[in-house]
Amino acid sequence: MDMDDTAREMEVVRVYRAAVGDLIGRLSTSVKFKQGELTVQLASAALRQELTYRRSSLMDRINQMLGYPAVKKIVFV
């Protein structure tokens, strides 16, 4: 992973947390981005189910906030 990849990963994680807000951001225990896939570990099964329903709109929002289509897939675990 080069510096551009690291910077991109940090930017996507920051934008994810901004997109979901403080509460969901705190309940996201691990957020990683690699090769277009955003993987989010959540502290609650109910929250995981809710975000799974909102996955497409969340991905659109993150990409819109970034200004380019970086996130191709979101996986909630």
N, C-alpha and C positions, 0 to 999 in steps of 0.2 A: 504494500500500500504506500503510494507516494504522498507527498504533501498535499497535492490537489485533492486526492481521494479523502485524506484525513479532514481537510477543511470542508469539503462537501458533506461528509458524514456529520461533522459538528453543526453545520448550518441546517441540515435537514432535521436533526434532533432538536435543535433550538426552535425551529419553526413548528415542528410537531407539538412541542410543549406550549407554544403560544397559541396554536390552533385549538387545542383541547382545553386550555385554561388551567388555573392553579390546582383545583381539586383533582381532576383526572390526571394532570401532570404529576402530582404527588403519588397517585395510585399506580402510576406507570413505573414499576420498579426497575425495569431495564428497557432501554430504547437503543436499537442498533440499526444502522443503515449500511447496506453493502450491495453493490451491483443492481440498484433499482428496487431492492426489497427492504422495506421498513419492518423490523421485527420488534414488537412491543410486548413485554411481559407485564401482566396486570395483577394486582393484588386481590382482585375479586372476580369470581366466575360470572356474577351478574353483570358487572361492568364489561367483561369480555364479550358477553352475549349482546349487550346494548351497542358496543362499538362495532361488532361484527355486522349488525344491521346497518350501521352508518358508515361502513368502510368506504364505499364509493364516494360519497359526498365529502368525507374527511380527506381522502386522497386528492380529490379535486381542489379542496380548500388549501391543502398544503402546497400543492403544485402552483396554485394561483399566488399564494403568498411568496413562494420562491421566485416566481416569474419565469419558470421553465419546468418542463415535465420530468423531474428527477425521479419521483416515486412511481413505480410501475405496479407495485404490489404491496399490500399491508398484511402482515400475519400477526394475529393476536394469540399469545400463549399464556 
